[in-house]
Amino acid sequence: MSEEHYYLELCENPVQFENASSVNNVFFDEANKQVFAVRSGGATGVVVKGPEDKSSVAFRMDDKGEVKCIKFSIGNKILAVQRTPKSVDFINFIPDYLHLEFSQECKMKNASILGFCWTNWNEILFITDQGIEFYQVLPDKRNLKLLKSQSINVNWYMYCPETAVILLSTTAQGNVLQPFAFKSGTMSKMSKFEIELPVVPKPAKLNLSERDIAVATIYGQLYVMYLKHHSRTTDSPCAEVVLYQLTREGSCKKTNVLKLNTTGKFALNVVDNLVVVHHQSSQTSIIFDIKLREPDCALNVHQPVLPGRSIHPYRIPLTGPAAVPSQPPVPCELYSSSWSVFQPDIIISASEGYLWYLQVKLPPAVNLLKDKGKLIDFLLRRRDCKMVILSVCSQMLNGEDKGSLPVVATVFDKLNQVYKEYLEAEQTYTVAMESGPSRGSTARERPVRTQAVIDQSDMYTHVLSSFTEKKDISHKFIIAVLMEYIRSLNQVQITVQHYLYELVIKTLVHHSLFYMLHQFLQYHVLSDSKPLACLLLSLEGTYPAAHQLSLDMLKRLSTANDEIVEVLLSRQQVLGALRFIRSVGGHDNISARKFLDAALQTADQMLFYTIFRFFEQRNLRLRGSPSFNPGEHCEEHVVYFKQVFGEQAIMKQATV
């Protein structure tokens, strides 16, 4: 299949570790994203591999029994190892501390430790079948201090390191979940909630399994994802993923249902705020975007955004003594039964010794999602979306995939809404910074410019400038698209940059649509600006009326008198410049030398005579003498005038 077929792929640089065939046990620590390969026999050898080389470490420790769980605290400062159901052992890895083991038993009698979670570099939570115990680890004293405990029947637990929230499964069926949140040495009990289990024929009873639950952050909110398998006897036996939103305050709400439209074994990941559902038997994955709302549902019911596709094929290079340099890489078995999936975006193959990060490829989505409005909504929420969005805009205006003007307008409006929101946030931030911090207010953070912000420069450079040069597209459509983009900017009150107006004018002139240009200017469809006026001046040879249109525009700007004079002089329209400056009453203050230089450059002697005589008369009117002051630096012009017209042509001072 072509590359365009696959929208999911495994990362190019996976974390590689010793595979399950060469070690006794492989453990994964979700908080630090580390894999622990443990080999027993005499001493216990441990190799830890993480996403970065600096987080990798190898060490040996005394063999005191089978390792049931092993994790570093954040920053690899303290190692915790569980070997028995009653206690957890600790080893300092802090520099200058003794690497001696110390141990902590759970406080609750007859309790068995189900596992533990680090919530900070020196804070750890024991989860037992009778409750939870929250400790502070004191590495210098090599002991632990109990901060808080809670008695509760626990079937299993699930921890989200990103938010430091743990879910405890309670009750006989396991479907009442009790969350706790941890922060800076404190433990907070959140509102418990019940997972709605599917109806099964009596007398059968269904228990909630941890295999069907995942916890992840989507669009900044914490969700519990429940993989709900319906009984085959029901009207709709297809499985679905039910999302419950967890908040620190208030009750947990059932918010979204993701329709899987099939049955079987599934696994869940979250990548770039998309819920990815892997289906083992079909060896395909589908993605859901919970922000693509279905308008008529209080509880959002979602279908997959894109059709199901396999993860992109992955090849494992052969290594070790048996490897031959010319030997091709071996295809990896995708959707293998040995795969373990962890949140948010991790897939581990213990048999092959690889940890991959799952990634979403956006370009294939362009051809799979035909609705352009929906496609843009989807792309705007993705991390690396800018160039893909710009390519969509180009495709939408060109070739076989050309969209209608209403579709183009919809896309422009969606892009400019995001652009406007960013500009407003930036302006609010700037005003807040200039006014200084107010009493009791929290420090403002500068808004982050994400790739979803497509500004006028992006659109001009990557889409519109090349679009206007297309020979095979109707000039009416080109102009309509340009005006549609300008309309969209005006609609959200974004100041249109002059280069977009210039693009419109050049396109109109290129197609000799002067009447339309005249109307656009007359009715101020194109906003006045100095660069625009200068462009109009430059078009005088092609369109004579442009000269007057330009001057009218500059006059309306009222702050552009100097620019008008400069433009006219540069075009050797010296008399025109003089007439203009007289019309606005600035002729008493202008530089005589500038005008005389310009007249001299035209090589028109009569023009030079007229300009010279004008300034003589001005001098006489203002100072009572036609002579030029030394500070005006007009000596060479006086010499030239005498050479051409004679000494007698110089105006004499009137005698009383």
URCORWO-V261919 format. One record per run of one state. SS is the DSSP state (@ for helix, = for strand, . for the rest). FROM is the first residue (numbers start at 0). LEN is the number of residues. If there is no record, write none. Layout:
ss:SS from:FROM len:LEN
ss:SS from:FROM len:LEN
This chain:
ss:. from:0 len:2
ss:@ from:2 len:3
ss:. from:5 len:2
ss:= from:7 len:3
ss:. from:10 len:4
ss:= from:14 len:2
ss:. from:16 len:8
ss:= from:24 len:5
ss:. from:29 len:4
ss:= from:33 len:6
ss:. from:39 len:3
ss:= from:42 len:7
ss:. from:49 len:3
ss:@ from:52 len:3
ss:. from:55 len:1
ss:= from:56 len:6
ss:. from:62 len:6
ss:= from:68 len:4
ss:. from:72 len:5
ss:= from:77 len:5
ss:. from:82 len:4
ss:= from:86 len:6
ss:. from:92 len:8
ss:= from:100 len:5
ss:. from:105 len:7
ss:= from:112 len:8
ss:. from:120 len:2
ss:= from:122 len:6
ss:. from:128 len:2
ss:= from:130 len:8
ss:. from:138 len:4
ss:= from:142 len:9
ss:. from:151 len:4
ss:= from:155 len:5
ss:. from:160 len:4
ss:= from:164 len:6
ss:. from:170 len:5
ss:= from:175 len:8
ss:. from:183 len:2
ss:= from:185 len:4
ss:. from:189 len:3
ss:= from:192 len:2
ss:. from:194 len:15
ss:@ from:209 len:3
ss:= from:212 len:6
ss:. from:218 len:2
ss:= from:220 len:8
ss:. from:228 len:11
ss:= from:239 len:7
ss:. from:246 len:6
ss:= from:252 len:7
ss:. from:259 len:6
ss:= from:265 len:6
ss:. from:271 len:2
ss:= from:273 len:6
ss:. from:279 len:4
ss:= from:283 len:5
ss:. from:288 len:11
ss:= from:299 len:3
ss:. from:302 len:6
ss:= from:308 len:1
ss:. from:309 len:5
ss:= from:314 len:2
ss:. from:316 len:13
ss:= from:329 len:2
ss:. from:331 len:7
ss:= from:338 len:4
ss:. from:342 len:3
ss:= from:345 len:4
ss:. from:349 len:4
ss:= from:353 len:7
ss:. from:360 len:2
ss:@ from:362 len:6
ss:. from:368 len:3
ss:@ from:371 len:9
ss:. from:380 len:5
ss:@ from:385 len:12
ss:. from:397 len:1
ss:@ from:398 len:3
ss:. from:401 len:3
ss:@ from:404 len:31
ss:. from:435 len:20
ss:@ from:455 len:12
ss:. from:467 len:7
ss:@ from:474 len:17
ss:. from:491 len:6
ss:@ from:497 len:13
ss:. from:510 len:3
ss:@ from:513 len:9
ss:. from:522 len:7
ss:@ from:529 len:9
ss:. from:538 len:6
ss:@ from:544 len:13
ss:. from:557 len:3
ss:@ from:560 len:10
ss:. from:570 len:3
ss:@ from:573 len:10
ss:. from:583 len:8
ss:@ from:591 len:10
ss:. from:601 len:3
ss:@ from:604 len:19
ss:. from:623 len:6
ss:@ from:629 len:3
ss:. from:632 len:2
ss:@ from:634 len:11
ss:. from:645 len:1
ss:@ from:646 len:3
ss:. from:649 len:7
